[in-house]
């Protein structure tokens, strides 16, 4: 049962990660000298981006808990 839940949660994490927009200019701008390269910039998420980000975080926590629960000591 836990194995099926792990597969479902991992599929949700993949889908949610692909739906999120990129938060940086990409690695090409780092090599080409793109302006405004600040990896630690405080960027506020709004609307759908915030919902997707939080849903991904929650799915990640659930995935981690399921992996811990599935360990057989």
C-alpha positions in Angstrom: 0.0 0.0 0.0 2.8 2.4 0.9 4.6 1.6 -2.4 1.5 2.7 -4.4 1.3 5.9 -2.3 5.0 6.6 -3.0 4.5 6.2 -6.7 1.4 8.5 -6.7 3.1 11.2 -4.6 6.3 11.0 -6.7 4.2 11.5 -9.9 2.6 14.6 -8.3 6.0 16.0 -7.4 7.2 15.5 -11.0 4.1 17.2 -12.4 4.2 20.1 -10.0 7.9 20.6 -10.6 7.3 20.7 -14.4 4.4 23.2 -14.0 6.6 25.7 -12.1 8.2 28.5 -14.0 12.0 28.9 -13.8 13.1 31.2 -11.0 16.4 32.1 -12.6 17.8 33.3 -15.9 19.5 30.0 -16.5 23.0 28.9 -16.6 23.6 30.4 -20.0 23.4 33.9 -18.7 25.9 33.0 -16.0 28.5 32.2 -18.7 27.5 34.9 -21.1 27.6 37.7 -18.4 23.9 38.2 -18.1 23.0 41.1 -15.9 21.3 40.8 -12.5 22.6 37.3 -11.6 21.8 37.1 -8.0 21.2 33.5 -6.9 20.0 34.5 -3.4 17.5 37.2 -4.5 14.4 37.4 -2.4 11.6 36.8 -5.0 8.0 36.9 -3.8 5.8 34.2 -5.2 2.3 35.3 -6.0 -0.9 33.6 -7.2 -0.5 30.3 -8.9 3.2 30.2 -8.5 2.8 30.3 -4.7 0.2 27.5 -4.7 2.4 25.3 -6.9 5.4 26.0 -4.7 3.6 25.1 -1.5 1.9 22.0 -3.1 5.4 20.8 -4.1 6.7 21.4 -0.6 3.8 19.5 0.9 4.2 16.6 -1.5 7.9 16.5 -0.7 7.2 16.3 3.0 4.6 13.5 2.4 7.1 11.6 0.2 9.8 11.9 2.8 7.4 10.6 5.6 6.2 7.7 3.4 9.8 6.7 2.7 10.6 6.7 6.4 7.4 4.8 7.1 8.3 2.2 4.5 11.7 1.4 6.0 11.8 -2.1 7.5 14.0 -2.3 10.5 
